[in-house]
Amino acid sequence: MLLPADEAGQGRAVVLLHARPTDRTMWKAHLPLLAAGGIRAIALDLPGHGDAAVHNQRKVAPWSDVVDTLDHLGVNRFVLAGNSLGALVALNVAVAAPDRVEGLVLIGYRPHEQPPSARLQMAWDAERTALDAGDVDAAVQAGLEAWTADGASHDAKAHAALMLRSQLEFRLAHGEVPQAEGPLDQDPTALRSLAIPAMIGVGEYDMPDFFKGGEQLARELHAGDPVVIPGGGHLAPLEQPAEFCELLLGFAKRIPLNAPPGVV
C-alpha cells in the first residue's frame, strides 16, 4: 500500500511517522522548519489514519508500506522520526531494513508487553466507555486530557482534537484496523543487533509508562539517556514543534552522510 505523503525541502531524507490518535498533519508545522534546516522532510499517513483508509479489514503491515512508499518516492536511505505508534513502526522498519535506516528519533515509546500504569488504563477506559456510548465528543475530550499536556497551546489542542475526532469516527464506522505480525513480534531481541544512531525522547508531562518504555529502549539501542521535551505531553512533537525540530536537526547533522548500514 502506498501511503499518502506531504514533503518539503531538499537534502537528507527524514521520514515523520505520527502517533496513533493522529495523522500526518501533526507534522504540518515541522515541514517548513526542517526544510529550512536543509532536510527533505516527508510526513506519511499510516494505514487506517488520515487519508490512508483501510475498509476491508485486511491485516496491514505499516513497516512494509513505509518502505514501499519511500521506494516510490525515490528515497533509498533515511532517518526515521516517530511518535508513539510512529516510534513502534520506525523500529519495525529498522529491523526489517536496517541497511536503509540512518538514524532513529523515537518519542513516547512503550512496548506492548509492558503492563499499563493506572493512569494509562484510566485513559483507555475513558475512551472506550465514551465510544461504547457513541459519544465521540467525550472520547475526544478524554483523548485530549490523556495525550496532551495541560499547558499545551490552544492551537495544538485544537489540531489534536480534529485528528482525534477523525480517527475515532473512522474506528466507530469501520472498527480497528488489524495489524499483521511485525518483525519485532517475530524476534523481540532483534533490537540488540542494530547499530543505528538513535535518540529517545519523552514529553515532560507524559505518563510514567513512556518514561519507563523510553529508558528501556534507550538501553537496548545504546542511545544514552532519554531526552525530556519541556512542556510536552504524549504528543510532545505536536505541542512543541520548534523544540522538537531543533532536537531532530541537531541529531541528523551529527550523522555522517553515507554512513555504513547499521547492523552488528
DRENBA-995645 format. One record per residue (C-alpha): residue number from 1; residue in one letter; x, y, z. Coordinates in Angstrom, 3 decimals, decimal comma, always signed. Layout:
BEGIN
NUM; A; X; Y; Z;
...
END
This chain:
BEGIN
1; M; +0,000; +0,000; +0,000;
2; L; +1,388; +3,397; -0,992;
3; L; +0,852; +5,859; +1,825;
4; P; -0,290; +9,488; +1,425;
5; A; +2,657; +11,837; +1,894;
6; D; +3,449; +15,510; +2,359;
7; E; +7,003; +16,721; +1,926;
8; A; +9,152; +19,817; +1,861;
9; G; +12,813; +20,664; +1,361;
10; Q; +15,885; +19,019; -0,097;
11; G; +18,770; +17,151; +1,451;
12; R; +18,954; +14,172; +3,782;
13; A; +15,562; +12,441; +3,979;
14; V; +13,822; +12,475; +7,363;
15; V; +10,591; +10,485; +7,494;
16; L; +7,980; +11,588; +10,049;
17; L; +5,637; +8,938; +11,471;
18; H; +2,675; +10,099; +13,528;
19; A; +1,140; +8,889; +16,786;
20; R; -1,863; +6,539; +16,933;
21; P; -4,622; +9,092; +17,557;
22; T; -3,355; +11,492; +14,870;
23; D; -2,340; +11,579; +11,202;
24; R; +0,367; +13,084; +9,012;
25; T; -0,964; +16,613; +9,541;
26; M; +0,551; +16,551; +13,044;
27; W; +3,782; +17,414; +11,212;
28; K; +2,365; +20,422; +9,315;
29; A; +4,363; +22,946; +11,352;
30; H; +7,512; +20,815; +11,195;
31; L; +7,863; +20,529; +7,423;
32; P; +8,938; +24,140; +6,749;
33; L; +11,191; +24,199; +9,831;
34; L; +13,009; +21,049; +8,747;
35; A; +13,197; +22,196; +5,118;
36; A; +14,813; +25,443; +6,270;
37; G; +17,374; +23,293; +8,083;
38; G; +18,455; +21,525; +4,887;
39; I; +16,279; +18,427; +5,265;
40; R; +13,943; +16,658; +2,879;
41; A; +11,102; +16,109; +5,351;
42; I; +8,447; +13,509; +4,457;
43; A; +5,302; +13,019; +6,552;
44; L; +3,279; +9,856; +5,955;
45; D; -0,203; +8,684; +6,934;
46; L; -0,011; +5,198; +8,434;
47; P; -2,662; +2,651; +7,333;
48; G; -6,048; +3,391; +8,864;
49; H; -5,172; +7,008; +9,620;
50; G; -5,817; +10,264; +7,792;
51; D; -6,140; +9,638; +4,065;
52; A; -4,780; +6,065; +4,271;
53; A; -8,199; +4,492; +4,740;
54; V; -8,492; +0,708; +5,082;
55; H; -12,067; -0,573; +4,764;
56; N; -11,745; -4,286; +4,040;
57; Q; -10,381; -5,398; +7,444;
58; R; -7,275; -6,847; +5,827;
59; K; -4,254; -7,025; +8,079;
60; V; -1,909; -4,125; +7,478;
61; A; +1,883; -4,060; +7,702;
62; P; +2,776; -0,367; +8,102;
63; W; +6,528; -1,037; +8,184;
64; S; +6,332; -2,585; +4,707;
65; D; +4,065; +0,205; +3,479;
66; V; +6,566; +2,827; +4,692;
67; V; +9,399; +1,165; +2,767;
68; D; +7,255; +0,710; -0,369;
69; T; +6,208; +4,361; -0,257;
70; L; +9,791; +5,558; +0,137;
71; D; +10,795; +3,362; -2,814;
72; H; +8,052; +5,066; -4,818;
73; L; +9,394; +8,473; -3,762;
74; G; +12,928; +7,520; -4,762;
75; V; +14,287; +7,573; -1,207;
76; N; +16,936; +4,950; -0,537;
77; R; +18,292; +5,842; +2,916;
78; F; +16,578; +7,917; +5,569;
79; V; +16,264; +8,954; +9,195;
80; L; +13,024; +7,875; +10,867;
81; A; +11,321; +10,098; +13,437;
82; G; +8,286; +8,576; +15,138;
83; N; +5,909; +9,498; +17,949;
84; S; +4,154; +6,696; +19,880;
85; L; +2,722; +4,357; +17,203;
86; G; +5,137; +6,013; +14,788;
87; A; +8,031; +5,030; +17,045;
88; L; +6,918; +1,390; +17,014;
89; V; +6,558; +1,416; +13,222;
90; A; +10,004; +3,020; +12,901;
91; L; +11,556; +0,248; +14,998;
92; N; +9,930; -2,401; +12,817;
93; V; +11,246; -0,670; +9,682;
94; A; +14,725; -0,592; +11,223;
95; V; +14,597; -4,325; +11,988;
96; A; +13,201; -5,184; +8,550;
97; A; +15,524; -2,890; +6,543;
98; P; +18,476; -1,869; +8,754;
99; D; +20,681; -1,101; +5,758;
100; R; +18,343; +1,752; +4,803;
101; V; +17,866; +3,466; +8,162;
102; E; +20,487; +6,110; +9,002;
103; G; +19,055; +7,118; +12,360;
104; L; +16,091; +6,844; +14,718;
105; V; +14,383; +9,588; +16,728;
106; L; +11,675; +7,979; +18,852;
107; I; +9,325; +9,912; +21,153;
108; G; +6,749; +8,467; +23,556;
109; Y; +7,530; +4,756; +23,141;
110; R; +6,092; +1,956; +25,254;
111; P; +6,472; -1,761; +24,422;
112; H; +3,104; -3,510; +24,158;
113; E; +4,047; -6,160; +26,700;
114; Q; +4,710; -3,543; +29,395;
115; P; +1,801; -3,508; +31,878;
116; P; -0,094; -0,190; +31,811;
117; S; +0,017; +2,209; +34,718;
118; A; -3,211; +3,141; +36,465;
119; R; -3,141; +6,481; +34,612;
120; L; -2,821; +4,855; +31,196;
121; Q; -5,510; +2,271; +31,965;
122; M; -7,868; +5,061; +33,057;
123; A; -7,249; +6,872; +29,765;
124; W; -8,039; +3,748; +27,744;
125; D; -11,143; +3,047; +29,831;
126; A; -12,458; +6,597; +29,460;
127; E; -12,109; +6,476; +25,679;
128; R; -13,663; +3,012; +25,441;
129; T; -16,619; +3,946; +27,662;
130; A; -17,328; +7,052; +25,587;
131; L; -17,113; +5,172; +22,287;
132; D; -19,312; +2,343; +23,555;
133; A; -21,916; +5,003; +24,293;
134; G; -21,402; +6,572; +20,842;
135; D; -20,243; +9,808; +22,456;
136; V; -17,444; +10,991; +20,201;
137; D; -17,235; +14,366; +21,958;
138; A; -16,490; +12,671; +25,280;
139; A; -13,965; +10,360; +23,635;
140; V; -12,169; +13,335; +22,052;
141; Q; -12,068; +15,123; +25,399;
142; A; -10,696; +12,000; +27,100;
143; G; -8,013; +11,802; +24,423;
144; L; -7,034; +15,444; +24,819;
145; E; -6,705; +15,003; +28,573;
146; A; -4,636; +11,846; +28,153;
147; W; -2,332; +12,752; +25,283;
148; T; -1,684; +16,497; +25,599;
149; A; -0,212; +18,489; +28,449;
150; D; -2,472; +20,853; +30,392;
151; G; -0,328; +23,772; +29,272;
152; A; -0,371; +22,936; +25,560;
153; S; -1,344; +25,843; +23,328;
154; H; -4,907; +26,357; +22,139;
155; D; -3,796; +25,713; +18,546;
156; A; -2,082; +22,431; +19,459;
157; K; -5,117; +21,204; +21,379;
158; A; -7,492; +22,243; +18,582;
159; H; -5,371; +20,431; +15,994;
160; A; -5,144; +17,349; +18,213;
161; A; -8,930; +17,403; +18,679;
162; L; -9,530; +17,451; +14,908;
163; M; -7,209; +14,493; +14,343;
164; L; -8,650; +12,580; +17,300;
165; R; -12,211; +13,086; +16,070;
166; S; -11,348; +11,906; +12,564;
167; Q; -9,622; +8,787; +13,888;
168; L; -12,381; +7,952; +16,398;
169; E; -15,147; +8,390; +13,822;
170; F; -13,264; +6,091; +11,456;
171; R; -12,962; +3,457; +14,201;
172; L; -16,677; +3,689; +15,000;
173; A; -17,559; +3,255; +11,347;
174; H; -15,046; +0,586; +10,372;
175; G; -13,589; -0,902; +13,553;
176; E; -9,940; -1,266; +14,466;
177; V; -7,608; -1,962; +11,558;
178; P; -5,983; -5,363; +12,237;
179; Q; -2,197; -5,464; +12,241;
180; A; -0,018; -8,201; +10,819;
181; E; +2,734; -9,692; +12,940;
182; G; +5,725; -7,382; +12,740;
183; P; +9,451; -8,072; +12,629;
184; L; +9,720; -7,226; +16,340;
185; D; +6,876; -9,630; +17,164;
186; Q; +8,762; -12,350; +15,345;
187; D; +12,046; -11,587; +17,105;
188; P; +11,754; -9,380; +20,212;
189; T; +15,554; -9,482; +20,642;
190; A; +16,223; -8,029; +17,174;
191; L; +16,891; -4,521; +18,513;
192; R; +20,070; -5,767; +20,162;
193; S; +21,652; -6,404; +16,765;
194; L; +21,048; -2,870; +15,499;
195; A; +23,886; -0,360; +15,400;
196; I; +21,823; +2,599; +14,217;
197; P; +22,309; +6,028; +15,850;
198; A; +19,257; +6,750; +17,982;
199; M; +17,767; +9,439; +20,176;
200; I; +14,933; +8,549; +22,543;
201; G; +12,645; +11,220; +23,957;
202; V; +9,577; +11,728; +26,131;
203; G; +7,357; +14,688; +26,902;
204; E; +7,894; +16,274; +30,303;
205; Y; +4,265; +15,633; +31,298;
206; D; +3,765; +12,265; +29,612;
207; M; +2,614; +9,221; +31,570;
208; P; +5,139; +7,156; +33,560;
209; D; +4,669; +4,289; +31,080;
210; F; +6,526; +6,223; +28,404;
211; F; +9,360; +7,293; +30,677;
212; K; +9,854; +3,625; +31,594;
213; G; +9,483; +2,437; +28,000;
214; G; +11,868; +5,117; +26,736;
215; E; +14,520; +4,239; +29,304;
216; Q; +14,332; +0,556; +28,387;
217; L; +14,511; +1,316; +24,669;
218; A; +17,453; +3,683; +25,143;
219; R; +19,366; +0,901; +26,892;
220; E; +18,592; -1,584; +24,113;
221; L; +19,719; +0,840; +21,406;
222; H; +22,696; +2,209; +23,386;
223; A; +21,206; +5,659; +22,883;
224; G; +22,205; +7,293; +26,161;
225; D; +19,695; +8,925; +28,479;
226; P; +16,284; +9,805; +27,026;
227; V; +15,726; +13,465; +26,190;
228; V; +12,874; +15,161; +28,052;
229; I; +10,956; +17,654; +25,894;
230; P; +9,949; +20,567; +28,163;
231; G; +6,239; +21,352; +28,300;
232; G; +5,233; +18,353; +26,205;
233; G; +2,773; +15,570; +26,883;
234; H; +2,484; +12,343; +24,915;
235; L; +2,164; +14,312; +21,674;
236; A; +5,240; +16,376; +22,513;
237; P; +6,325; +16,940; +18,881;
238; L; +2,902; +18,402; +18,059;
239; E; +2,836; +20,520; +21,219;
240; Q; +6,431; +21,753; +20,951;
241; P; +7,286; +21,772; +17,213;
242; A; +10,195; +24,228; +17,349;
243; E; +11,893; +22,409; +20,226;
244; F; +11,383; +19,038; +18,555;
245; C; +12,738; +20,253; +15,213;
246; E; +15,794; +21,678; +16,942;
247; L; +16,476; +18,280; +18,521;
248; L; +15,847; +16,444; +15,259;
249; L; +18,020; +18,752; +13,166;
250; G; +20,852; +18,550; +15,669;
251; F; +20,636; +14,767; +15,665;
252; A; +20,509; +14,495; +11,862;
253; K; +23,522; +16,765; +11,426;
254; R; +25,613; +14,520; +13,690;
255; I; +25,113; +11,503; +11,405;
256; P; +27,763; +11,301; +8,663;
257; L; +26,328; +11,254; +5,162;
258; N; +26,574; +7,826; +3,540;
259; A; +27,262; +6,209; +6,923;
260; P; +27,583; +2,412; +6,739;
261; P; +24,466; +0,291; +7,341;
262; G; +23,601; -0,177; +10,993;
263; V; +23,795; -3,876; +11,831;
264; V; +26,287; -5,695; +14,035;
END
